[in-house]
């Protein structure tokens, strides 16, 4: 006679939902808190726009603060003009 015993054990599982942006250059998590004021985005949109709508393609780049400093230096070294200005609310 064959006897088969089955034992099921219930375990409590915690599921976390984490949402963040990763740097498209180095892959590092871009940390932000409620007082963080760093933001660096590159958007390029190409398409057609009409009064009743439009469509096209968009290229985006999200980068961390360290990579943004490298990018700014790279652009300046290659002759791009970047406007530097102060901001406040």
C-alpha positions in Angstrom: 0.0 0.0 0.0 1.4 3.4 -1.0 0.7 6.2 1.4 1.2 9.8 0.3 1.1 12.6 2.8 0.9 16.2 1.7 1.8 19.1 4.1 0.9 22.7 3.2 2.4 25.6 5.1 1.1 29.1 4.8 3.7 31.8 5.1 3.1 35.5 5.4 4.7 37.5 2.5 5.3 41.2 2.4 5.1 42.8 -1.0 6.7 46.2 -1.5 6.1 48.6 -4.3 9.1 50.7 -5.1 9.0 53.3 -7.8 12.1 55.3 -8.8 14.0 56.5 -11.9 17.3 55.0 -13.0 20.1 56.9 -14.7 20.1 56.1 -18.4 24.0 56.4 -18.4 25.3 54.6 -15.3 22.1 52.8 -14.2 22.2 54.2 -10.6 19.0 54.9 -8.8 18.2 58.6 -8.8 17.3 59.3 -5.2 14.8 62.1 -4.4 13.3 63.2 -1.2 10.7 65.9 -0.6 13.3 68.7 -0.4 15.5 67.6 -3.4 15.6 70.1 -6.2 17.8 68.2 -8.7 16.2 67.4 -12.0 18.0 66.8 -15.3 16.0 65.7 -18.4 16.6 65.7 -22.1 13.6 65.6 -24.4 13.6 65.8 -28.1 10.2 65.8 -30.0 9.8 65.5 -33.7 6.5 65.3 -35.5 3.5 67.3 -36.8 1.2 69.5 -34.8 -2.2 70.7 -36.0 -5.0 72.7 -34.3 -7.0 69.4 -33.8 -4.0 67.3 -32.7 -0.7 65.9 -33.8 1.7 63.0 -33.5 5.4 62.2 -33.6 8.3 60.7 -31.8 10.0 61.6 -28.6 13.5 60.8 -27.3 14.2 61.1 -23.6 17.1 60.8 -21.3 17.0 60.7 -17.4 20.4 61.1 -15.8 21.8 61.4 -12.2 23.6 64.4 -10.8 27.1 63.0 -11.3 26.4 62.1 -15.0 24.7 65.4 -15.6 27.9 67.2 -14.5 29.9 65.0 -17.0 27.4 65.8 -19.7 27.5 69.5 -19.1 31.3 69.5 -19.3 31.2 67.4 -22.5 28.7 69.8 -24.1 30.8 72.9 -23.1 34.0 71.2 -24.4 32.3 70.6 -27.8 31.2 74.2 -28.3 27.6 74.1 -27.0 26.4 77.2 -25.3 24.6 76.5 -22.0 22.8 79.2 -20.1 23.5 79.3 -16.3 21.0 81.2 -14.2 19.7 81.2 -10.6 16.1 80.2 -9.7 13.9 80.5 -6.7 10.2 80.3 -5.9 
